[in-house]
């Protein structure tokens, strides 16, 4: 055998012996006792006490949402159940905001044989809502019970007034819009306002003016701003529409299931129509009819309305007072 080959073979054997010695030295005794892992890690992990920060850790930054949650029927459901674990939040990680709430909520609320219905409300998804409707369209996830959601939310008035200053140019300092094609915000349901701002922020709703304005609002300021405008006093629009209010009253019967008999719904996730500007109402209904806005409830309803129907409905609701919640 040539000398250089012999040297190479000896070198390989030497490295092999060194590797075996190193493996024996660096590998712990319990490795591969039960499989390709360190066996001692199992009892070590089992002996650890999990450290949960609990929802109290969320209260510092998310006080309005924490207040809603802690006073409602979801208070026994911790934040992680819906938003997931958040190690490193808020410095290095954002918590997830559920988008498919149908799938999330039915994990606990779908009616199933053997599932107790006394402690958790059970529903048949096929009968409870249309297939395209997300639960948050009607329910506040932090206070899902409709009666609980109707309560006036607590908010920081000073901070809200400062945030609302940028809205005054179009919606007025008192929440009454400068012209009839823009919506009045005074007295509008807070949950609906928050949902609308959120839709403009995410792009679910588009508008050349509102989208950039909403995107500039911090997430934690949205419920505060919504609660502020909702707290402002309101009445009838003061602007007369071009339609027939009496004819609109007849048509409005198909709106009462969601918007209340007098345009003031109990469910605060839906908008008050009473006292809203007739031009805005007409434009909104037309947008739903023409497909410029989409909603599983409103789109099919508006699809069957004529221009005259829309004008009549807008005139009727604009003449009503938005000052109280219907029962």
N, C-alpha and C positions, 0 to 999 in steps of 0.2 A: 504493500500500500504506500503510495507516495506520502512523503512527510507532511506536505501541506494539507492533504486530506485527513491524515491522522490527527493533526493539530485541530482541524475543524470539528472532527468527531468528538475529540476530548473536550473542546470548548462547549459544544452543544450539551454533552453529558454533564459538564460542570454547571452550566446554567440551569439545566433541568433539576439537578440535585439542590441547587440554591433555591429554586422556585418552590420545590417540595418543602424544604426547611422553612421558607418564609410563610408558606401556606399554613403549616402546622403552628407557626408562632403567632400569626395574626388572626387565625380563625378561632373564635370562642368555642368552648367545649360543647355548648348546647346547640350549635349550628347543625342543621340537618338531622337532628334527633327525631323529628316528626315529619320533616319536609324541608324544602329549600328556604328556610328562615331560621332565626334564632329562637329556640323553644322557650327560653327564659323570658322573651318579650311578652308572651301571652299573660302570665301572672303579673308581670310588672304593669302592663297596661290596665289590667282588671283592677289593680290596687289603686289606680289613680282616681282622684275625686274630680268629676267634671266641674269646671268653673264657668257658670253662665252669668252674663252680666244682667240678665232679666230686662224687661221693658223699661225699668227705671233709668237705664243707661241711655235710652232713646229720648227721654223727656227733656233733657237739656236743649237739644236742637229742634225737637219736633213737638213742642209744647201744645200747639192747637190740636194736632192729631192725637196726641197722648190723652188730652182732656176728653176728646170725643170717645176714644176707645175705653178709657177707664170708667166712664159713666154709662156705658151701654152694655148690651148683652153679649158682646164679643170680648169682654174684659178677661175672660178665662183663657182666651186664645192668645198665646204670646206672639210677638212680632215675627219671630223666625218661622212660624208655621206658614206664613204667606210670603214673607220676603226672603226667606232662607237665612242660613248662617252668614255672619258678616265679620269674619276676622280681618282686622286691619281697617275696618270702617270707622271714621270717614276718611282717614288719611290716605289709604292706599286701595280702597275698594268701595264701589257703589253697590248698595243693596238692589236687588232686582225688584222691579215694579210689575206685578202680574198683569199681563194683557189678556190672556185667555181665562177670564174669571169664571166662565161656564165650567171649564174643566177643573179649575181649582176648587170652586165652591161645592161642586157636586161630590167631591171626595168625602165630605162630611154630610152634605145635605140631600144627596140623592136617596130617594125612597127605595129601601131594599128589605127583603124578608129577613127578620131576625135583628134588624138594626133598631135600637130603641128610639121611639119618637117622642118620648116624654121630656128628654133633656135637650135634644137638638131638633130643630124644625126640619121635617123631611118633605121633599117635593118630588113630583113626577116631572122631569124636565120637559117631556113632550107636551105636557098640558100647561105647564107654568108660564112658559114664554115662547115666542117664535124662535126658531133654530138659530137665527143670526144675532139674537139679542144677548149682549153681555150683561151679567148680573149688576154691574156698576151703573148701568143705564137707569136703574130704579133704586138701587140700594147703596147707601154709603158703606163701604167695607168696614169702617171702624165703628159705625153705629147702624147696623143693617136693618134694625126694626124700624118700620116706617114711622110709628108714633114717636120713637126716640129721635129720629132724624129731624122731626118737625120742630124741635126745640131750638130757640135762638142760640146760635153758637157764641162762645166767649171770644173776644178779640181785643187786640191792642189798638185802641182808637187813635192814639197819637201817631203810631207807625202807619196805620191805615190811611190817615188823612194825608200824610207825606207821600205815600205811594199813589194815592188817588189823584194827586195834583196833575199827573201826566194824562189822566183820563178826561179832565175837565174840558179840554178844548172841544171835544166831540160830545161827551155825555153830560156836560154841565157840572158845576161845582156841587149841586144838590142831587146829582144823578138824573136830572131831566135833560134829555138831549136837545142840542141846538136846532135841529130840524127833524122833520117827521120820518126821514128815511133811516135815521140812526135810532137804536133802541134806548129807551129809558132804563136805567139800572136801579133807580131808587125803588126799594121795596121788593125787588126781584128775589126769588128764592136763592139762598146762599149756595146750596149744593149744586144747583143748576149753573150759577155763575162760575163756581170753581171748576165744574166739569167743562164748561165752554172755554174758559181760559186755558185749561189743560189741553183741550183739543186744538186750540190755535197754537199752543207751544209745540205740540208734537207733530203738527201738520195734518191731523185728522180733519180739521176744518181749515179752509184757506181764505184769506182776505188780504189784499195788498196793504191795508192799513193795520188791521188787527194782528196779523201774524207776527211781524217784527216787534210790535208793542208788547204782545204777550210773551214772546221769547225773552224779552229783557226783564221780565218779572221773575224774581227768585221763586223757586218751588215753595218755600216756606211762607212767602208773602201772599200766595194765591188764596188760601182759605181766609187769611186776615182781610184781604181786600174784598173778597166776596161777602164776608160777614158784615163789613162796614157798609157797603152799598145796600145790602139787604135790610140794614137797620134804619135807613133813611125813610122818611115819610113820603107817601105817594097817594095819588087819587086817580081821577079819570085823566085821560091824555090831555084834554083841552083842545085837541085838534080834531076836526070833523073829517071823516073819510068821505069818499065819493060814492059809497054804496048805500044800500037800504038797510038800516039797522034792524028793522022788523023782520025782514027776510033773513038777515044774518042770524037772528035769534033762533029761528026755526032750524037753520043749518047747524047751529052750534050744539044741538043735542047730540051729534055724533062726536063731539069733542069732550063732553063732560066726564067720560070715564077716566080720562087722564088729567084734564085741565080743570076739573071742578065745574059745578053748575053755574058759577059766576066768574069763571076764568081764573079761579084761585085754587090750585090743587093742594090736597093734603100732603102728597108726596113731594118733598122739596127738591127731588132730583129732576122734576119736570117744571117747565117755566110757567110763570104767571102770564096770562094773556090780558087780563083786565088792566086797563089804563095804559096799555102799550101803544106806541105811535102807530096810526093806521098805515102809513107808508111802509114802515118796517115790517109790520105783519103781512102786508100784501106781498112785499118783496120776498119774505121768507117762505110763504106758501107757494109762490111762483117758483122759487128755487127748488123746493122739494118736488113740485110737479114736473119741472123740466129736467130733473136729475142733476142740477148744479149742487145741491146738498142731498145727502143720503141718510136715511134713518129707517130702520125696519118697521117702525110704527107710522111715522109721518109720511114717508114716500108713497105707500099705497093709498093712504087717505087723501093726500093732495092730488094724486094722479087723476081722480075723478072730478075735480073741481074745475068749473069754467072761470073765465076772467070775472064775470059778474058775481059768481059765488065767492070768489076770493075778496072782491071789493066789499061785498055785503058782510062777510065774516069780520074783516078788518075794521069796518065801521062800527059793528056791534061791540066787539071786545074793547075797542079804544074808548067807547063811551062809558064803560063800567069802571068802578073804583077798585083799585088794587089794594085798598087799605086793610084788609083782613083776610084770614085764611078760611076757606070754605070747609064745611064738615060734610 
